[in-house]
Amino acid sequence: MKTDLECIPCIIRQCINTLNLTKCSESIKRKTINELLNDLEKIDYDLPPAYNSDIAYIISRKLTGVKDPYYKLKEESNKAALEIYPRLKEIVANSPDRLYAGIKIAVEGNIIDLGISKDGSSLLNFEKIIDDIKNMPFAADDYSKFRKSLGEAKNILYISDNAGELVFDRVFIKELIKQHKNVVLSVKSGPIINDATRKDAEEVGLDSLVKVVETGSDRIGVNFNCTSDEFLKEFRKADLIISKGQGNFETLDDVDANIFFILKAKCEKIARELGINYLDVAIVKRDPRWGSKKV
Amino acid sequence: MKTDLECIPCIIRQCINTLNLTKCSESIKRKTINELLNDLEKIDYDLPPAYNSDIAYIISRKLTGVKDPYYKLKEESNKAALEIYPRLKEIVANSPDRLYAGIKIAVEGNIIDLGISKDGSSLLNFEKIIDDIKNMPFAADDYSKFRKSLGEAKNILYISDNAGELVFDRVFIKELIKQHKNVVLSVKSGPIINDATRKDAEEVGLDSLVKVVETGSDRIGVNFNCTSDEFLKEFRKADLIISKGQGNFETLDDVDANIFFILKAKCEKIARELGINYLDVAIVKRDPRWGSKKV
């Protein structure tokens, strides 16, 4: 997906949110934003928004010296999500269609993304979560296609999004394993926003359940300019790829592979691209008309 | 009020919204945003956000050649609001406290601000308006202070905000006139966003009801660097000033005068300054602790 003008204010807002977490001085904040404004004048609109958003995090890291501003939030969100994990499992156990329930839980993990919330509150309201899952209206629902594709698949690459969300993914991944699939989970090689890293996969116990590979970088989504050989091998080997969240969608929508995107449209642009409304949730099979980039 | 970092993405978003209305080419849009990014590197954080937002509109005007991108929207919103004007009057007529009802209608006019809506839809949903007015929970309510101040006042300066909203103001202003007050209405001297100009005051029939003065410029809020002598005279003469909307609040909060701000907090910063929540509505007497600038 290409970058639009409307991504610019969003990239700056992301930078401000990150700076606020670093607790750096106002003077450093202003200096960082100035450098970002300067860099954004040279933005490449042909690149995915995720690539251009990286700039905000790289500059913030450089000028504040804080490598992982979301460290505490990630730990807290893993912990909070693990507390409700047994109850998430119960939802699946009590569902007539366990797989579909698993997907809904994975979507819910994306909905509660703590990286987007301004106050960084990590308290999960389980009643709201239950309500969300019960009444989840997929604005685009390729579940039947997914089910069919899953029936034919052996190797699944599960491209994760955030820490905390990973606990919700675990419920879904367990259902995939039950269907005798070989699931590989990918996480970031370093901290970026609140995206899951190997540490998070370990904290939520996914490393003992599936093979965990790193994307090869600390860049948002999947940046094929710096993917690890290991990731690339799994990407090519997979006959079904599950991609969580916006960053992965932005960077994978035009890649020739059998990908199902599971996400909430947290901005108007993503909603437009998916033909759904802002804040809608969806499970969508990649449309070959979006591109056919070979990797 | 001073500018915060968080105002920067908002200023850029305003510029993009305005560019979209001009129907200019993508290339001109990008050029405009680039010039804005460059200018924002030199932003003066000690100035009100409104002054810094002006930059977006000045650059957009310069590079697109479109002087009044909101022209059609303003005309449409005046027309749509006039259609429901008789029903707004009925609300007041049927209220036990006509003045309070008038204020609520004036607030509602600010709530439905068409300049903020992304699709520029000018269709007013009267049922929703009635609901809003009935259930209007002022997060800050200095109505009793306002009533007292009004009892002692002779000359009122009513500083308007948007076109369309002006019709709602007219209902309130009629109540002020009924109390034998001398009301002067201020409008912008030229087009900026969807702010009311003399043309709008005429279109909604306010010019035949009250004296209309121009602020002296086409700048957001009240910019004392370029106020007209006429405006300044009325500002100094007034023993009660009613200020509508955010732009006026941003530029008048620190000015030593008896001002009541009537607005909806359409951003987090304004909400913080007023001690209310984002999207709350309020009628607030100016607090001398906000400043004591003499004009």
Interface residues (C-beta under 8 A of the other chain):
Chain A: L5 E6 I8 P9 C10 I12 R13 I16 L19 E26 K29 R30 I33 N34 L37 N38 L40 E41 Y45 K118 E268
Chain B: L5 E6 I8 P9 C10 I12 R13 I16 L19 K29 R30 I33 N34 L37 N38 L40 E41 Y45 K118 E268
